[in-house]
Amino acid sequence: IITSHMKLTDIIIPHDRLYPSDNEYEIPTLRLDRQPENGLLLPFAPWGANSRRKKTVATYHFYVEDYRFHNIWLHPEKLLACGCKVVVEPNFTLHLNMPIAFGLQLLYKKRWIARWLQECGIGVWVDLKVSEKYRELNLLGIPDGYNAFATRCYADNLPGLAADFDIARKVSGLDCPNMLVYGGGQRSKEFCMKHGLIYSEQFMIAKREEGLL
């Protein structure tokens, strides 16, 4: 049992722990009872953008360069120490030229971290932002009926956003799933407005507009 007064040195991460799995690769299955509620819990920020000592961020995402969170696999307890309530799964880069054998390892790490955080009481948004090659594999461990999805959008890739939206509808079984879209500008925002999705502007752009940069 992990409590708020424990130190990081008190927490032992059992990476040899096996969680229930619904697939032949033994990628952990997420818990349906540890999803974020509808709506985005604020403040919402990328991992590494703020001092985590302040414990002011409610929801963290990982739509940043991989090197900024490469040690999360070894120390997922850092997410507990920062006081967040919800996370978007780590977005380990899965590009078209990456061998599937290596990509499966990253998928395992992403979903294992997510399941471990759920066991610690953290709500988890499923990360859908992967290359076309990994779209189906990225569904391993996501149970039917799960209804909390997130993706990173770019202004020149609305077809990719539409594909992620279709996946969210398929898995959730809902025409209007609980889905968060990060970035992409005006066209992405209009897509979200049309389909009833949550839109969040890219962190650095939002900061500039607020006059904080």
C-alpha positions, -999 to 999 in steps of 0.1 A, spaced: 0 0 0 14 34 -10 5 64 12 10 101 6 36 105 35 59 78 21 92 88 6 103 77 -29 130 56 -13 103 37 6 86 26 -26 98 -5 -43 88 -9 -79 82 -46 -86 89 -48 -124 87 -85 -122 50 -82 -113 26 -98 -138 -8 -82 -143 -38 -99 -159 -36 -98 -197 -60 -103 -226 -34 -110 -252 -7 -135 -263 21 -109 -256 11 -106 -219 7 -68 -222 -12 -58 -190 -49 -51 -193 -62 -18 -179 -88 -16 -152 -122 -3 -162 -128 11 -127 -98 34 -128 -107 57 -157 -108 95 -154 -143 109 -151 -156 128 -181 -138 161 -186 -102 171 -182 -89 176 -146 -69 209 -145 -41 220 -144 -30 200 -174 7 200 -184 35 181 -201 59 161 -180 90 182 -173 74 216 -180 69 226 -143 87 220 -111 72 189 -97 80 199 -62 51 224 -62 26 195 -68 2 218 -86 -5 198 -118 -35 175 -117 -31 158 -150 2 150 -167 8 140 -203 39 128 -222 35 145 -256 71 156 -254 105 143 -266 111 108 -253 143 117 -235 123 138 -211 106 108 -196 129 79 -205 134 70 -168 97 68 -160 99 30 -166 125 27 -139 109 52 -116 71 55 -121 68 64 -85 79 100 -95 43 104 -108 30 96 -73 54 120 -57 43 149 -78 8 147 -65 -11 143 -98 -45 126 -99 -46 116 -136 -21 108 -163 -21 102 -201 -1 70 -208 36 76 -216 38 83 -254 69 62 -263 76 70 -299 64 41 -322 73 51 -357 68 33 -390 104 21 -393 106 6 -358 107 -32 -358 76 -47 -343 96 -67 -318 111 -35 -304 78 -17 -305 60 -44 -285 85 -38 -257 76 -1 -256 39 -10 -257 44 -34 -228 62 -6 -208 35 19 -216 7 -3 -205 25 -18 -175 32 17 -162 -5 26 -168 -18 -4 -149 7 1 -120 -5 37 -117 -41 25 -117 -33 1 -89 -20 32 -70 -53 51 -75 -43 72 -105 -68 76 -134 -54 68 -168 -61 82 -203 -52 57 -230 -26 72 -255 -37 67 -291 -8 86 -308 11 59 -326 20 54 -363 -3 36 -386 18 4 -383 10 2 -346 -26 12 -344 -40 -23 -339 -12 -34 -316 -17 -3 -295 -51 -17 -285 -36 -47 -267 -46 -45 -231 -74 -20 -236 -107 -37 -226 -139 -32 -245 -159 -4 -229 -129 17 -219 -138 53 -223 -108 77 -217 -86 84 -247 -60 110 -256 -40 118 -287 -16 144 -300 -28 162 -332 -9 183 -358 -25 207 -381 -14 187 -412 -27 154 -399 -64 156 -394 -69 122 -411 -48 107 -382 -70 124 -357 -101 110 -375 -86 75 -373 -79 79 -335 -115 91 -331 -128 60 -349 -107 38 -326 -121 55 -295 -156 50 -307 -150 14 -315 -135 5 -281 -159 26 -260 -189 16 -280 -201 52 -280 -206 77 -308 -192 104 -286 -164 89 -265 -145 107 -237 -116 118 -258 -89 145 -252 -71 161 -282 -38 179 -275 -28 206 -300 -34 209 -338 -46 245 -339 -79 258 -353 -88 228 -375 -82 204 -347 -103 225 -324 -131 226 -350 -130 188 -353 -134 185 -315 -163 210 -315 -180 190 -342 -177 156 -325 -180 166 -289 -143 160 -279 -121 178 -254 -96 202 -270 -64 214 -252 -41 239 -269 -4 230 -270 13 240 -238 39 264 -251 14 282 -273 -11 285 -244 17 299 -222 27 325 -248 -10 336 -252 -12 340 -215 19 362 -216 39 338 -194 67 332 -219 
